[in-house]
Each structure stands twice: as structure tokens, then as C-alpha cells.
Amino acid sequence: MLQYHHPHLRKRASGRALHPFPASSRFIRILDKVVYAAGLIAIFSMFPQIRVIFVEKDATGLAPITWITLAVLNIPWIIYGFVHKEKPIILVYILWLIVNTIVFVGAVIY
């Protein structure tokens, strides 16, 4: 039995045709870049919330349990990224862990 942990390696080993990387289709190449950008833009979209919490000292309406739950649920994604050696997943979810933890701390303090 093949001992491939990463699904893409198992697919390649099975002989099924896959899209080459980088993709030959212009649409797929653009989509790959858009997805990476979307992951980072989503994180930066939290900065106004963090500013309101720490500059205006206002965490009204934020439930700390929600933010700690989101932070904890980032951990399996980070582990998944390391196991499968997926740097984009590792980077994005480490950043989400940091952001969610910051919002949690602010929600508890204010």
C-alpha cells in the first residue's frame, strides 16, 4: 500500500490525470492568485475591528467565547498545513490564530 499522506500525492500515484502546476489554463492561474489574495485580505479586514477594540476601548457586542473558539479551531488547520506541507494554509491560519486571539483578549478586557 502506498504511504502518501498528502491527497495530491495519492492522486498522482493513482495515475489519474491532474491539472499541472502552475495550471495551463489562464483562468485557473488567476484563480490560484485570487484565492491567496483573498486569504490575506480577509485577515487585514479585521484590523478595523481590532482598532475599535483597543483604540476606542469598545468591545460591545463581541462574545469572547466566539473568538476563543475561532482561535482554537485555527489550530487543526495549522497542523494540517504542516502535515501536508501547505505553506499558504500554514501562513493564513497562523495569522488568523493571532488575529482571533487578539480580538478575544480585547473582548475580555473591554
TISE-109235 format. One record per residue: residue number from 1; x negated, z, y negated of N, C-alpha, C, O in turn. Coordinates in Angstrom, 2 decimals. Each point is the difference from the previous one (the first is absolute). Example, Ala and Ser with C-alpha at 12.3 -4.5 7.8 and 13.67 -1.06 7.14 Angstrom:
<atom num="1" n_xx="-13.19" n_zz="7.80" n_yy="5.69" ca_xx="0.89" ca_zz="0.00" ca_yy="-1.19" c_xx="-0.90" c_zz="0.00" c_yy="-1.20" o_xx="-1.04" o_zz="0.66" o_yy="0.02"/>
<atom num="2" n_xx="1.39" n_zz="-1.38" n_yy="-1.07" ca_xx="-0.82" ca_zz="0.06" ca_yy="-1.19" c_xx="0.77" c_zz="0.73" c_yy="-1.09" o_xx="-0.51" o_zz="0.17" o_yy="-1.11"/>
This chain:
<atom num="1" n_xx="-0.84" n_zz="0.00" n_yy="1.18" ca_xx="0.84" ca_zz="0.00" ca_yy="-1.18" c_xx="-0.88" c_zz="0.00" c_yy="-1.25" o_xx="-1.02" o_zz="0.70" o_yy="-0.04"/>
<atom num="2" n_xx="1.39" n_zz="-1.47" n_yy="-0.94" ca_xx="-0.76" ca_zz="-0.06" ca_yy="-1.24" c_xx="0.17" c_zz="1.29" c_yy="-0.78" o_xx="1.10" o_zz="0.54" o_yy="-0.08"/>
<atom num="3" n_xx="-2.18" n_zz="-0.06" n_yy="-0.49" ca_xx="0.03" ca_zz="1.26" ca_yy="-0.74" c_xx="-0.07" c_zz="-0.23" c_yy="-1.50" o_xx="-0.82" o_zz="0.60" o_yy="-0.70"/>
<atom num="4" n_xx="1.68" n_zz="-1.46" n_yy="0.20" ca_xx="0.04" ca_zz="-0.27" ca_yy="-1.44" c_xx="1.02" c_zz="0.93" c_yy="-0.64" o_xx="1.15" o_zz="0.07" o_yy="0.43"/>
<atom num="5" n_xx="-1.58" n_zz="0.64" n_yy="-1.47" ca_xx="0.91" ca_zz="0.90" ca_yy="-0.69" c_xx="0.77" c_zz="-0.71" c_yy="-1.10" o_xx="1.14" o_zz="0.34" o_yy="-0.29"/>
<atom num="6" n_xx="-1.76" n_zz="-1.31" n_yy="-0.30" ca_xx="0.63" ca_zz="-0.67" ca_yy="-1.13" c_xx="0.93" c_zz="-1.10" c_yy="0.51" o_xx="-0.42" o_zz="-0.84" o_yy="0.80"/>
<atom num="7" n_xx="1.67" n_zz="0.82" n_yy="-1.26" ca_xx="0.96" ca_zz="-1.00" ca_yy="0.49" c_xx="-0.48" c_zz="-1.43" c_yy="-0.19" o_xx="0.27" o_zz="-0.86" o_yy="0.84"/>
<atom num="8" n_xx="-0.98" n_zz="0.58" n_yy="-1.95" ca_xx="-0.46" ca_zz="-1.36" ca_yy="-0.23" c_xx="-1.03" c_zz="-0.43" c_yy="1.04" o_xx="-0.03" o_zz="-1.16" o_yy="0.40"/>
<atom num="9" n_xx="-0.80" n_zz="2.09" n_yy="0.04" ca_xx="-0.98" ca_zz="-0.33" ca_yy="1.04" c_xx="0.71" c_zz="-0.26" c_yy="1.32" o_xx="-0.39" o_zz="-0.89" o_yy="0.75"/>
<atom num="10" n_xx="1.43" n_zz="1.67" n_yy="-0.47" ca_xx="0.75" ca_zz="-0.23" ca_yy="1.24" c_xx="0.67" c_zz="-1.37" c_yy="-0.04" o_xx="0.04" o_zz="-0.71" o_yy="1.01"/>
<atom num="11" n_xx="0.50" n_zz="0.34" n_yy="-2.17" ca_xx="0.64" ca_zz="-1.31" ca_yy="-0.11" c_xx="-1.01" c_zz="-1.11" c_yy="0.23" o_xx="0.29" o_zz="-0.97" o_yy="0.69"/>
<atom num="12" n_xx="-1.48" n_zz="1.11" n_yy="-1.28" ca_xx="-1.03" ca_zz="-1.03" ca_yy="0.18" c_xx="-0.41" c_zz="-0.08" c_yy="1.47" o_xx="-0.20" o_zz="-1.09" o_yy="0.54"/>
<atom num="13" n_xx="0.08" n_zz="2.24" n_yy="0.10" ca_xx="-0.42" ca_zz="0.03" ca_yy="1.39" c_xx="1.06" c_zz="-0.62" c_yy="0.90" o_xx="-0.31" o_zz="-0.54" o_yy="1.06"/>
<atom num="14" n_xx="1.58" n_zz="0.61" n_yy="-1.48" ca_xx="1.07" ca_zz="-0.54" ca_yy="0.83" c_xx="0.05" c_zz="-1.52" c_yy="-0.08" o_xx="0.71" o_zz="-0.64" o_yy="0.78"/>
<atom num="15" n_xx="-1.45" n_zz="0.05" n_yy="-1.71" ca_xx="-0.05" ca_zz="-1.45" ca_yy="-0.08" c_xx="1.10" c_zz="-0.62" c_yy="-0.85" o_xx="0.06" o_zz="-1.22" o_yy="-0.13"/>
<atom num="16" n_xx="0.81" n_zz="2.04" n_yy="-0.45" ca_xx="1.05" ca_zz="-0.55" ca_yy="-0.85" c_xx="-0.60" c_zz="-0.47" c_yy="-1.32" o_xx="-0.96" o_zz="0.58" o_yy="-0.51"/>
<atom num="17" n_xx="1.52" n_zz="-1.64" n_yy="-0.02" ca_xx="-0.51" ca_zz="-0.56" ca_yy="-1.25" c_xx="0.35" c_zz="0.92" c_yy="-1.17" o_xx="1.14" o_zz="0.45" o_yy="-0.13"/>
<atom num="18" n_xx="-2.11" n_zz="-0.18" n_yy="-0.71" ca_xx="0.20" ca_zz="0.82" ca_yy="-1.19" c_xx="-0.43" c_zz="-0.79" c_yy="-1.22" o_xx="-0.70" o_zz="-1.00" o_yy="0.10"/>
<atom num="19" n_xx="1.15" n_zz="1.48" n_yy="-1.25" ca_xx="-0.47" ca_zz="-0.59" ca_yy="-1.25" c_xx="-1.47" c_zz="0.35" c_yy="-0.18" o_xx="-0.39" o_zz="1.14" o_yy="0.24"/>
<atom num="20" n_xx="-0.42" n_zz="-2.10" n_yy="-0.65" ca_xx="-1.40" ca_zz="0.33" ca_yy="-0.28" c_xx="-0.08" c_zz="0.87" c_yy="-1.26" o_xx="0.91" o_zz="-0.01" o_yy="-0.82"/>
<atom num="21" n_xx="-2.00" n_zz="0.74" n_yy="0.69" ca_xx="-0.19" ca_zz="0.79" ca_yy="-1.22" c_xx="-1.29" c_zz="-0.43" c_yy="-0.64" o_xx="-1.03" o_zz="0.04" o_yy="0.68"/>
<atom num="22" n_xx="0.99" n_zz="-0.44" n_yy="-1.91" ca_xx="1.16" ca_zz="-0.12" ca_yy="-0.88" c_xx="0.91" c_zz="-1.13" c_yy="0.46" o_xx="-0.45" o_zz="-0.97" o_yy="0.61"/>
<atom num="23" n_xx="1.72" n_zz="1.11" n_yy="-0.90" ca_xx="1.01" ca_zz="-0.94" ca_yy="0.47" c_xx="-0.24" c_zz="-1.40" c_yy="-0.56" o_xx="-0.52" o_zz="-0.16" o_yy="-1.11"/>
<atom num="24" n_xx="0.90" n_zz="-0.82" n_yy="1.88" ca_xx="-0.13" ca_zz="-1.38" ca_yy="-0.47" c_xx="1.13" c_zz="-0.34" c_yy="-0.97" o_xx="-0.15" o_zz="-0.90" o_yy="-0.84"/>
<atom num="25" n_xx="1.26" n_zz="1.59" n_yy="0.93" ca_xx="1.13" ca_zz="-0.23" ca_yy="-0.89" c_xx="-0.25" c_zz="0.67" c_yy="-1.36" o_xx="-0.34" o_zz="1.18" o_yy="-0.06"/>
<atom num="26" n_xx="0.51" n_zz="-1.94" n_yy="-0.99" ca_xx="-0.19" ca_zz="0.55" ca_yy="-1.36" c_xx="0.98" c_zz="1.14" c_yy="-0.25" o_xx="-0.36" o_zz="1.01" o_yy="-0.60"/>
<atom num="27" n_xx="1.61" n_zz="-1.17" n_yy="1.06" ca_xx="1.02" ca_zz="1.04" ca_yy="-0.19" c_xx="-0.43" c_zz="1.32" c_yy="0.63" o_xx="0.13" o_zz="1.05" o_yy="-0.62"/>
<atom num="28" n_xx="-0.64" n_zz="-1.10" n_yy="1.83" ca_xx="-0.41" ca_zz="1.23" ca_yy="0.70" c_xx="-1.21" c_zz="0.62" c_yy="-0.69" o_xx="-0.08" o_zz="1.23" o_yy="-0.10"/>
<atom num="29" n_xx="-0.87" n_zz="-2.03" n_yy="-0.37" ca_xx="-1.15" ca_zz="0.54" ca_yy="-0.73" c_xx="0.45" c_zz="0.72" c_yy="-1.27" o_xx="-0.49" o_zz="1.08" o_yy="-0.32"/>
<atom num="30" n_xx="1.43" n_zz="-1.69" n_yy="-0.40" ca_xx="0.54" ca_zz="0.63" ca_yy="-1.21" c_xx="0.76" c_zz="1.27" c_yy="0.37" o_xx="-0.14" o_zz="1.02" o_yy="-0.67"/>
<atom num="31" n_xx="0.94" n_zz="-1.08" n_yy="1.72" ca_xx="0.75" ca_zz="1.17" ca_yy="0.45" c_xx="-0.93" c_zz="1.16" c_yy="0.35" o_xx="0.28" o_zz="1.15" o_yy="-0.32"/>
<atom num="32" n_xx="-1.39" n_zz="-1.45" n_yy="0.99" ca_xx="-0.99" ca_zz="1.04" ca_yy="0.33" c_xx="-0.48" c_zz="0.70" c_yy="-1.27" o_xx="-0.08" o_zz="1.23" o_yy="-0.04"/>
<atom num="33" n_xx="-0.22" n_zz="-1.99" n_yy="-0.99" ca_xx="-0.48" ca_zz="0.58" ca_yy="-1.26" c_xx="1.09" c_zz="0.77" c_yy="-0.72" o_xx="-0.26" o_zz="1.06" o_yy="-0.58"/>
<atom num="34" n_xx="1.49" n_zz="-1.58" n_yy="0.61" ca_xx="1.13" ca_zz="0.68" ca_yy="-0.65" c_xx="0.25" c_zz="1.36" c_yy="0.65" o_xx="0.28" o_zz="0.98" o_yy="-0.69"/>
<atom num="35" n_xx="-0.37" n_zz="-0.92" n_yy="2.00" ca_xx="0.24" ca_zz="1.26" ca_yy="0.71" c_xx="-1.06" c_zz="1.03" c_yy="-0.36" o_xx="0.33" o_zz="1.17" o_yy="-0.22"/>
<atom num="36" n_xx="-1.59" n_zz="-1.57" n_yy="0.15" ca_xx="-1.06" ca_zz="0.93" ca_yy="-0.42" c_xx="0.26" c_zz="0.50" c_yy="-1.41" o_xx="-0.11" o_zz="1.20" o_yy="-0.28"/>
<atom num="37" n_xx="0.46" n_zz="-2.11" n_yy="-0.62" ca_xx="0.27" ca_zz="0.38" ca_yy="-1.39" c_xx="1.21" c_zz="0.93" c_yy="-0.08" o_xx="-0.02" o_zz="0.98" o_yy="-0.75"/>
<atom num="38" n_xx="1.06" n_zz="-1.28" n_yy="1.51" ca_xx="1.21" ca_zz="0.83" ca_yy="-0.02" c_xx="-0.31" c_zz="1.43" c_yy="0.43" o_xx="0.54" o_zz="0.95" o_yy="-0.57"/>
<atom num="39" n_xx="-1.39" n_zz="-0.80" n_yy="1.57" ca_xx="-0.38" ca_zz="1.34" ca_yy="0.44" c_xx="-0.67" c_zz="0.80" c_yy="-1.09" o_xx="0.28" o_zz="1.19" o_yy="-0.16"/>
<atom num="40" n_xx="-1.15" n_zz="-1.81" n_yy="-0.60" ca_xx="-0.70" ca_zz="0.70" ca_yy="-1.08" c_xx="0.89" c_zz="0.20" c_yy="-1.23" o_xx="-0.05" o_zz="1.05" o_yy="-0.63"/>
<atom num="41" n_xx="0.85" n_zz="-2.06" n_yy="0.30" ca_xx="0.89" ca_zz="0.13" ca_yy="-1.16" c_xx="1.01" c_zz="1.12" c_yy="0.22" o_xx="0.32" o_zz="0.74" o_yy="-0.93"/>
<atom num="42" n_xx="0.18" n_zz="-0.60" n_yy="2.15" ca_xx="0.96" ca_zz="1.08" ca_yy="0.29" c_xx="-0.62" c_zz="1.36" c_yy="-0.28" o_xx="0.67" o_zz="0.89" o_yy="-0.53"/>
<atom num="43" n_xx="-1.92" n_zz="-0.72" n_yy="0.88" ca_xx="-0.68" ca_zz="1.27" ca_yy="-0.26" c_xx="-0.13" c_zz="0.23" c_yy="-1.50" o_xx="0.28" o_zz="1.10" o_yy="-0.48"/>
<atom num="44" n_xx="-0.71" n_zz="-2.12" n_yy="-0.25" ca_xx="-0.16" ca_zz="0.15" ca_yy="-1.45" c_xx="1.34" c_zz="0.23" c_yy="-0.70" o_xx="0.03" o_zz="0.55" o_yy="-1.10"/>
<atom num="45" n_xx="1.06" n_zz="-0.97" n_yy="1.72" ca_xx="1.32" ca_zz="0.23" ca_yy="-0.61" c_xx="0.36" c_zz="1.48" c_yy="-0.03" o_xx="0.94" o_zz="0.39" o_yy="-0.69"/>
<atom num="46" n_xx="-1.67" n_zz="0.42" n_yy="1.42" ca_xx="0.25" ca_zz="1.45" ca_yy="0.01" c_xx="-0.67" c_zz="0.70" c_yy="-1.17" o_xx="0.32" o_zz="1.16" o_yy="-0.29"/>
<atom num="47" n_xx="-1.25" n_zz="-1.81" n_yy="-0.40" ca_xx="-0.71" ca_zz="0.66" ca_yy="-1.10" c_xx="0.92" c_zz="0.49" c_yy="-1.11" o_xx="-0.24" o_zz="1.09" o_yy="-0.52"/>
<atom num="48" n_xx="1.28" n_zz="-1.84" n_yy="0.12" ca_xx="0.91" ca_zz="0.55" ca_yy="-1.01" c_xx="0.67" c_zz="1.30" c_yy="0.46" o_xx="0.19" o_zz="0.92" o_yy="-0.81"/>
<atom num="49" n_xx="0.16" n_zz="-0.83" n_yy="2.08" ca_xx="0.60" ca_zz="1.23" ca_yy="0.53" c_xx="-0.99" c_zz="1.15" c_yy="-0.07" o_xx="0.35" o_zz="1.12" o_yy="-0.39"/>
<atom num="50" n_xx="-1.58" n_zz="-1.38" n_yy="0.76" ca_xx="-1.03" ca_zz="1.03" ca_yy="-0.05" c_xx="-0.25" c_zz="0.44" c_yy="-1.44" o_xx="-0.20" o_zz="1.18" o_yy="-0.27"/>
<atom num="51" n_xx="0.22" n_zz="-2.14" n_yy="-0.66" ca_xx="-0.17" ca_zz="0.34" ca_yy="-1.42" c_xx="1.12" c_zz="0.91" c_yy="-0.48" o_xx="-0.27" o_zz="0.99" o_yy="-0.69"/>
<atom num="52" n_xx="1.51" n_zz="-1.30" n_yy="1.04" ca_xx="1.13" ca_zz="0.83" ca_yy="-0.41" c_xx="-0.16" c_zz="1.41" c_yy="0.55" o_xx="0.25" o_zz="0.98" o_yy="-0.71"/>
<atom num="53" n_xx="-0.67" n_zz="-0.87" n_yy="1.95" ca_xx="-0.15" ca_zz="1.33" ca_yy="0.62" c_xx="-1.07" c_zz="0.81" c_yy="-0.70" o_xx="0.23" o_zz="1.16" o_yy="-0.36"/>
<atom num="54" n_xx="-1.40" n_zz="-1.73" n_yy="0.16" ca_xx="-1.14" ca_zz="0.80" ca_yy="-0.46" c_xx="-0.19" c_zz="0.00" c_yy="-1.52" o_xx="-0.53" o_zz="0.98" o_yy="-0.54"/>
<atom num="55" n_xx="0.93" n_zz="-2.02" n_yy="-0.15" ca_xx="-0.14" ca_zz="-0.02" ca_yy="-1.46" c_xx="1.21" c_zz="0.67" c_yy="-0.65" o_xx="-0.14" o_zz="0.85" o_yy="-0.88"/>
<atom num="56" n_xx="1.34" n_zz="-1.25" n_yy="1.32" ca_xx="1.21" ca_zz="0.58" ca_yy="-0.57" c_xx="0.42" c_zz="1.28" c_yy="0.72" o_xx="0.93" o_zz="0.69" o_yy="-0.43"/>
<atom num="57" n_xx="-1.63" n_zz="-0.38" n_yy="1.52" ca_xx="0.28" ca_zz="1.19" ca_yy="0.80" c_xx="1.48" c_zz="0.06" c_yy="0.41" o_xx="0.67" o_zz="1.02" o_yy="-0.16"/>
<atom num="58" n_xx="-0.20" n_zz="-2.13" n_yy="0.70" ca_xx="1.40" ca_zz="-0.11" ca_yy="0.38" c_xx="0.12" c_zz="-0.64" c_yy="1.39" o_xx="-0.28" o_zz="-1.19" o_yy="0.17"/>
<atom num="59" n_xx="0.69" n_zz="1.98" n_yy="0.79" ca_xx="0.22" ca_zz="-0.51" ca_yy="1.35" c_xx="1.47" c_zz="0.12" c_yy="0.38" o_xx="0.35" o_zz="0.10" o_yy="1.17"/>
<atom num="60" n_xx="0.51" n_zz="-0.12" n_yy="-2.19" ca_xx="1.44" ca_zz="0.11" ca_yy="0.23" c_xx="0.46" c_zz="-1.11" c_yy="0.95" o_xx="-0.32" o_zz="-1.17" o_yy="-0.18"/>
<atom num="61" n_xx="1.07" n_zz="1.57" n_yy="1.17" ca_xx="0.57" ca_zz="-0.97" ca_yy="0.93" c_xx="-0.90" c_zz="-0.37" c_yy="1.16" o_xx="0.41" o_zz="-0.76" o_yy="0.87"/>
<atom num="62" n_xx="-1.63" n_zz="1.28" n_yy="-0.83" ca_xx="-0.89" ca_zz="-0.30" ca_yy="1.12" c_xx="0.10" c_zz="1.09" c_yy="1.05" o_xx="-0.10" o_zz="1.19" o_yy="-0.31"/>
<atom num="63" n_xx="0.31" n_zz="-1.59" n_yy="1.53" ca_xx="0.07" ca_zz="0.95" ca_yy="1.11" c_xx="-1.37" c_zz="0.06" c_yy="0.67" o_xx="-0.44" o_zz="-0.98" o_yy="0.59"/>
<atom num="64" n_xx="-0.24" n_zz="2.12" n_yy="-0.67" ca_xx="-1.33" ca_zz="0.11" ca_yy="0.61" c_xx="-0.02" c_zz="-0.37" c_yy="1.49" o_xx="-0.97" o_zz="-0.58" o_yy="0.48"/>
<atom num="65" n_xx="2.04" n_zz="0.92" n_yy="0.24" ca_xx="0.03" ca_zz="-0.30" ca_yy="1.44" c_xx="-0.09" c_zz="-1.51" c_yy="0.25" o_xx="-0.61" o_zz="-0.44" o_yy="0.97"/>
<atom num="66" n_xx="1.21" n_zz="-0.34" n_yy="-1.85" ca_xx="-0.07" ca_zz="-1.46" ca_yy="0.15" c_xx="-1.44" c_zz="-0.48" c_yy="-0.14" o_xx="-0.46" o_zz="-0.82" o_yy="0.80"/>
<atom num="67" n_xx="-0.25" n_zz="1.32" n_yy="-1.79" ca_xx="-1.35" ca_zz="-0.49" ca_yy="-0.29" c_xx="-1.01" c_zz="0.49" c_yy="1.02" o_xx="-0.93" o_zz="-0.74" o_yy="0.34"/>
<atom num="68" n_xx="1.09" n_zz="1.96" n_yy="0.17" ca_xx="-0.93" ca_zz="0.46" ca_yy="1.05" c_xx="0.28" c_zz="-0.75" c_yy="1.30" o_xx="-0.92" o_zz="-0.30" o_yy="0.76"/>
<atom num="69" n_xx="2.20" n_zz="-0.01" n_yy="-0.50" ca_xx="0.34" ca_zz="-0.78" ca_yy="1.19" c_xx="-0.62" c_zz="-1.39" c_yy="-0.08" o_xx="-0.58" o_zz="-0.49" o_yy="0.97"/>
<atom num="70" n_xx="0.70" n_zz="-0.14" n_yy="-2.13" ca_xx="-0.62" ca_zz="-1.32" ca_yy="-0.18" c_xx="-1.51" c_zz="0.07" c_yy="0.18" o_xx="-0.60" o_zz="-0.89" o_yy="0.62"/>
<atom num="71" n_xx="-0.02" n_zz="1.93" n_yy="-1.16" ca_xx="-1.45" ca_zz="0.15" ca_yy="0.14" c_xx="-0.40" c_zz="0.18" c_yy="1.47" o_xx="-0.94" o_zz="-0.64" o_yy="0.47"/>
<atom num="72" n_xx="1.66" n_zz="1.49" n_yy="0.23" ca_xx="-0.31" ca_zz="0.24" ca_yy="1.42" c_xx="0.21" c_zz="-1.27" c_yy="0.82" o_xx="-0.77" o_zz="-0.29" o_yy="0.92"/>
<atom num="73" n_xx="1.80" n_zz="-0.48" n_yy="-1.25" ca_xx="0.26" ca_zz="-1.23" ca_yy="0.74" c_xx="-1.00" c_zz="-1.11" c_yy="-0.30" o_xx="-0.02" o_zz="-1.01" o_yy="0.70"/>
<atom num="74" n_xx="-0.79" n_zz="1.17" n_yy="-1.72" ca_xx="-1.09" ca_zz="-0.95" ca_yy="-0.25" c_xx="-1.13" c_zz="0.18" c_yy="1.01" o_xx="-0.73" o_zz="-0.95" o_yy="0.29"/>
<atom num="75" n_xx="0.59" n_zz="2.13" n_yy="0.26" ca_xx="-1.11" ca_zz="0.30" ca_yy="0.91" c_xx="0.02" c_zz="-0.87" c_yy="1.26" o_xx="-1.04" o_zz="-0.54" o_yy="0.36"/>
<atom num="76" n_xx="2.19" n_zz="0.38" n_yy="0.33" ca_xx="-0.01" ca_zz="-0.90" ca_yy="1.16" c_xx="-0.40" c_zz="-1.43" c_yy="-0.35" o_xx="-0.66" o_zz="-0.68" o_yy="0.79"/>
<atom num="77" n_xx="1.04" n_zz="0.21" n_yy="-1.97" ca_xx="-0.39" ca_zz="-1.34" ca_yy="-0.43" c_xx="-1.50" c_zz="-0.09" c_yy="-0.20" o_xx="-0.62" o_zz="-1.00" o_yy="0.36"/>
<atom num="78" n_xx="0.03" n_zz="2.04" n_yy="-0.92" ca_xx="-1.46" ca_zz="0.01" ca_yy="-0.20" c_xx="-0.71" c_zz="-0.02" c_yy="1.35" o_xx="-0.95" o_zz="-0.75" o_yy="0.19"/>
<atom num="79" n_xx="1.42" n_zz="1.57" n_yy="0.73" ca_xx="-0.58" ca_zz="0.02" ca_yy="1.35" c_xx="0.15" c_zz="-1.37" c_yy="0.66" o_xx="-0.94" o_zz="-0.51" o_yy="0.60"/>
<atom num="80" n_xx="2.13" n_zz="-0.07" n_yy="-0.73" ca_xx="0.25" ca_zz="-1.34" ca_yy="0.55" c_xx="-1.00" c_zz="-1.01" c_yy="-0.57" o_xx="-0.55" o_zz="-0.82" o_yy="0.73"/>
<atom num="81" n_xx="0.33" n_zz="0.89" n_yy="-2.04" ca_xx="-0.94" ca_zz="-0.91" ca_yy="-0.64" c_xx="-1.41" c_zz="0.14" c_yy="0.55" o_xx="-0.69" o_zz="-1.00" o_yy="0.22"/>
<atom num="82" n_xx="0.25" n_zz="2.25" n_yy="0.00" ca_xx="-1.34" ca_zz="0.22" ca_yy="0.56" c_xx="-0.08" c_zz="-0.47" c_yy="1.45" o_xx="-0.98" o_zz="-0.63" o_yy="0.39"/>
<atom num="83" n_xx="2.01" n_zz="0.93" n_yy="0.39" ca_xx="0.00" ca_zz="-0.41" ca_yy="1.41" c_xx="-0.07" c_zz="-1.52" c_yy="0.12" o_xx="-0.72" o_zz="-0.53" o_yy="0.85"/>
<atom num="84" n_xx="1.47" n_zz="-0.16" n_yy="-1.70" ca_xx="0.06" ca_zz="-1.46" ca_yy="0.07" c_xx="-0.96" c_zz="-0.69" c_yy="-0.97" o_xx="0.00" o_zz="-1.22" o_yy="-0.12"/>
<atom num="85" n_xx="-0.82" n_zz="2.03" n_yy="-0.57" ca_xx="-1.00" ca_zz="-0.53" ca_yy="-0.93" c_xx="0.63" c_zz="-0.94" c_yy="-1.03" o_xx="-0.52" o_zz="-1.09" o_yy="-0.27"/>
<atom num="86" n_xx="1.63" n_zz="1.53" n_yy="-0.29" ca_xx="0.72" ca_zz="-0.77" ca_yy="-1.01" c_xx="-0.26" c_zz="0.62" c_yy="-1.37" o_xx="0.70" o_zz="0.93" o_yy="-0.41"/>
<atom num="87" n_xx="-1.72" n_zz="-1.43" n_yy="-0.28" ca_xx="-0.40" ca_zz="0.58" ca_yy="-1.29" c_xx="1.11" c_zz="0.01" c_yy="-1.04" o_xx="0.12" o_zz="0.98" o_yy="-0.74"/>
<atom num="88" n_xx="0.71" n_zz="-2.03" n_yy="0.63" ca_xx="1.08" ca_zz="0.07" ca_yy="-0.99" c_xx="0.97" c_zz="1.16" c_yy="0.26" o_xx="0.43" o_zz="0.67" o_yy="-0.93"/>
<atom num="89" n_xx="-0.10" n_zz="-0.43" n_yy="2.19" ca_xx="0.90" ca_zz="1.11" ca_yy="0.33" c_xx="-0.67" c_zz="1.32" c_yy="-0.33" o_xx="0.63" o_zz="0.90" o_yy="-0.56"/>
<atom num="90" n_xx="-1.89" n_zz="-0.76" n_yy="0.91" ca_xx="-0.73" ca_zz="1.24" ca_yy="-0.28" c_xx="-0.01" c_zz="0.26" c_yy="-1.50" o_xx="0.34" o_zz="1.10" o_yy="-0.44"/>
<atom num="91" n_xx="-0.73" n_zz="-2.09" n_yy="-0.34" ca_xx="-0.10" ca_zz="0.17" ca_yy="-1.46" c_xx="1.34" c_zz="0.36" c_yy="-0.62" o_xx="0.10" o_zz="0.98" o_yy="-0.74"/>
<atom num="92" n_xx="0.92" n_zz="-1.76" n_yy="1.03" ca_xx="1.30" ca_zz="0.21" ca_yy="-0.63" c_xx="0.58" c_zz="1.36" c_yy="0.37" o_xx="0.53" o_zz="0.70" o_yy="-0.87"/>
<atom num="93" n_xx="-0.62" n_zz="-0.31" n_yy="2.13" ca_xx="0.62" ca_zz="1.27" ca_yy="0.38" c_xx="-0.82" c_zz="1.22" c_yy="-0.40" o_xx="0.56" o_zz="1.08" o_yy="-0.17"/>
<atom num="94" n_xx="-1.86" n_zz="-1.23" n_yy="0.02" ca_xx="-0.78" ca_zz="1.11" ca_yy="-0.58" c_xx="0.41" c_zz="0.17" c_yy="-1.46" o_xx="0.17" o_zz="1.13" o_yy="-0.47"/>
<atom num="95" n_xx="-0.02" n_zz="-2.23" n_yy="-0.25" ca_xx="0.45" ca_zz="0.09" ca_yy="-1.39" c_xx="1.41" c_zz="0.59" c_yy="-0.09" o_xx="0.27" o_zz="0.81" o_yy="-0.88"/>
<atom num="96" n_xx="0.62" n_zz="-1.23" n_yy="1.80" ca_xx="1.36" ca_zz="0.58" ca_yy="0.00" c_xx="-0.04" c_zz="1.49" c_yy="0.31" o_xx="0.75" o_zz="0.78" o_yy="-0.59"/>
<atom num="97" n_xx="-1.62" n_zz="-0.38" n_yy="1.50" ca_xx="-0.13" ca_zz="1.43" ca_yy="0.32" c_xx="-0.41" c_zz="0.78" c_yy="-1.25" o_xx="0.55" o_zz="1.06" o_yy="-0.28"/>
<atom num="98" n_xx="-1.50" n_zz="-1.58" n_yy="-0.46" ca_xx="-0.46" ca_zz="0.66" ca_yy="-1.22" c_xx="1.14" c_zz="0.07" c_yy="-1.02" o_xx="0.26" o_zz="1.06" o_yy="-0.57"/>
<atom num="99" n_xx="0.41" n_zz="-2.18" n_yy="0.33" ca_xx="1.08" ca_zz="-0.04" ca_yy="-0.99" c_xx="1.14" c_zz="0.93" c_yy="0.40" o_xx="0.49" o_zz="0.77" o_yy="-0.83"/>
<atom num="100" n_xx="-0.05" n_zz="-0.84" n_yy="2.08" ca_xx="1.11" ca_zz="0.84" ca_yy="0.45" c_xx="-0.36" c_zz="1.49" c_yy="-0.08" o_xx="0.84" o_zz="0.83" o_yy="-0.32"/>
<atom num="101" n_xx="-2.09" n_zz="-0.50" n_yy="0.62" ca_xx="-0.45" ca_zz="1.39" ca_yy="-0.09" c_xx="-0.02" c_zz="0.46" c_yy="-1.46" o_xx="0.40" o_zz="1.13" o_yy="-0.30"/>
<atom num="102" n_xx="-0.86" n_zz="-1.98" n_yy="-0.60" ca_xx="-0.01" ca_zz="0.34" ca_yy="-1.43" c_xx="1.42" c_zz="0.26" c_yy="-0.49" o_xx="0.25" o_zz="0.98" o_yy="-0.71"/>
<atom num="103" n_xx="0.69" n_zz="-1.85" n_yy="1.07" ca_xx="1.39" ca_zz="0.20" ca_yy="-0.43" c_xx="0.57" c_zz="1.27" c_yy="0.62" o_xx="0.72" o_zz="0.74" o_yy="-0.67"/>
<atom num="104" n_xx="-1.03" n_zz="-0.46" n_yy="1.93" ca_xx="0.46" ca_zz="1.23" ca_yy="0.65" c_xx="-0.50" c_zz="1.22" c_yy="-0.76" o_xx="0.77" o_zz="0.92" o_yy="-0.30"/>
<atom num="105" n_xx="-2.06" n_zz="-0.90" n_yy="-0.01" ca_xx="-0.58" ca_zz="1.14" ca_yy="-0.72" c_xx="0.69" c_zz="0.16" c_yy="-1.36" o_xx="0.33" o_zz="1.11" o_yy="-0.40"/>
<atom num="106" n_xx="-0.13" n_zz="-2.21" n_yy="-0.30" ca_xx="0.69" ca_zz="0.06" ca_yy="-1.29" c_xx="1.43" c_zz="0.49" c_yy="0.13" o_xx="0.48" o_zz="0.76" o_yy="-0.85"/>
<atom num="107" n_xx="0.21" n_zz="-1.19" n_yy="1.90" ca_xx="1.39" ca_zz="0.44" ca_yy="0.21" c_xx="0.06" c_zz="1.50" c_yy="0.29" o_xx="0.96" o_zz="0.66" o_yy="-0.39"/>
<atom num="108" n_xx="-1.96" n_zz="-0.13" n_yy="1.06" ca_xx="-0.04" ca_zz="1.44" ca_yy="0.29" c_xx="-0.34" c_zz="0.78" c_yy="-1.26" o_xx="0.61" o_zz="1.04" o_yy="-0.27"/>
<atom num="109" n_xx="-1.58" n_zz="-1.51" n_yy="-0.49" ca_xx="-0.46" ca_zz="0.73" ca_yy="-1.19" c_xx="1.07" c_zz="-0.01" c_yy="-1.10" o_xx="0.25" o_zz="1.03" o_yy="-0.63"/>
<atom num="110" n_xx="0.38" n_zz="-2.19" n_yy="0.39" ca_xx="0.92" ca_zz="-0.11" ca_yy="-1.12" c_xx="1.43" c_zz="-0.08" c_yy="0.49" o_xx="0.92" o_zz="-0.10" o_yy="-0.81"/>
